[in-house]
C-alpha cells in the first residue's frame, strides 16, 4: 500500500467518474499495488479469516439487549403483554 501523488490523484479523478468527490479532498488517498490487492483478497477469503470475522460480528450471548431508537405504540403494547 502506498500514498498516491497529487498528479496521480488528478489522473484518477479525471478517469474515474465515481471518484469525483475525491477531487475536493485535502488529503492524498492510499492505493494498493496489484500484488498487494491480491494478497489482501487472499487473506480475506481464507476460511480462518471468515470464521474470525463471524465471531467478531456475533454479539455475546450474555450482553443485555437495549432498544435503539424510538419506541412505537406497538412496541409498548407488546411489552405490557409480557
C-alpha positions as CSV (number, residue, x, y, z in Angstrom):
1,X,0.0,0.0,0.0
2,X,1.3,3.4,-0.8
3,X,0.1,7.0,-0.9
4,X,-0.5,8.4,-4.4
5,X,0.9,11.8,-5.5
6,X,-1.1,14.9,-6.4
7,X,-0.6,14.2,-10.1
8,X,-1.8,10.6,-9.7
9,X,-4.9,11.9,-7.7
10,X,-5.8,14.3,-10.5
11,X,-5.4,11.5,-13.1
12,X,-7.7,9.1,-11.1
13,X,-10.3,11.8,-10.7
14,X,-10.2,12.6,-14.4
15,X,-10.5,9.0,-15.5
16,X,-13.0,7.7,-12.9
17,X,-16.3,9.5,-12.7
18,X,-17.4,7.7,-9.5
19,X,-14.4,9.2,-7.7
20,X,-15.3,12.8,-8.4
21,X,-15.7,13.6,-4.7
22,X,-12.0,12.8,-4.3
23,X,-11.2,15.9,-6.3
24,X,-12.1,18.1,-3.3
25,X,-10.3,16.1,-0.7
26,X,-7.4,17.8,1.0
27,X,-5.6,14.5,1.8
28,X,-3.9,12.2,-0.7
29,X,-5.5,8.7,-0.7
30,X,-3.7,5.4,-0.4
31,X,-3.7,2.7,-3.0
32,X,-2.7,-1.0,-3.3
33,X,-0.3,-2.3,-5.9
34,X,-1.7,-5.2,-8.0
35,X,0.2,-7.7,-5.9
36,X,-0.9,-6.1,-2.6
37,X,-4.6,-6.2,-3.7
38,X,-4.3,-9.9,-4.5
39,X,-2.6,-10.6,-1.1
40,X,-5.4,-8.7,0.7
41,X,-8.1,-10.6,-1.2
42,X,-6.5,-13.9,-0.3
43,X,-6.3,-13.0,3.4
44,X,-9.9,-12.0,3.5
45,X,-11.0,-15.1,1.6
46,X,-9.4,-17.7,3.8
47,X,-11.8,-19.8,5.9
48,X,-9.9,-18.9,9.1
49,X,-10.4,-15.1,8.5
50,X,-14.1,-15.6,7.6
51,X,-14.6,-17.5,10.9
52,X,-12.8,-14.8,12.8
53,X,-15.0,-12.1,11.2
54,X,-18.1,-14.0,12.1
55,X,-17.0,-14.5,15.6
56,X,-16.3,-10.7,16.0
57,X,-19.6,-9.8,14.5
58,X,-21.7,-12.1,16.7
59,X,-22.8,-10.3,19.8
60,X,-22.1,-12.1,23.1
61,X,-24.9,-14.2,24.5
62,X,-24.7,-12.6,27.9
63,X,-24.9,-9.0,26.6
64,X,-28.2,-7.3,27.5
65,X,-30.2,-6.1,24.6
66,X,-31.1,-2.5,24.7
67,X,-33.6,-0.9,22.3
68,X,-32.2,1.6,19.8
69,X,-34.2,4.5,18.5
70,X,-37.8,5.4,19.1
71,X,-40.4,3.1,20.7
72,X,-43.6,2.8,18.8
73,X,-47.1,2.3,20.3
74,X,-47.0,-1.4,19.1
75,X,-43.7,-1.9,20.9
76,X,-45.2,-0.5,24.1
77,X,-48.3,-2.7,23.9
78,X,-46.2,-5.8,23.2
79,X,-44.1,-5.0,26.3
80,X,-47.1,-4.7,28.5
81,X,-48.4,-8.1,27.4
82,X,-45.3,-9.8,28.7
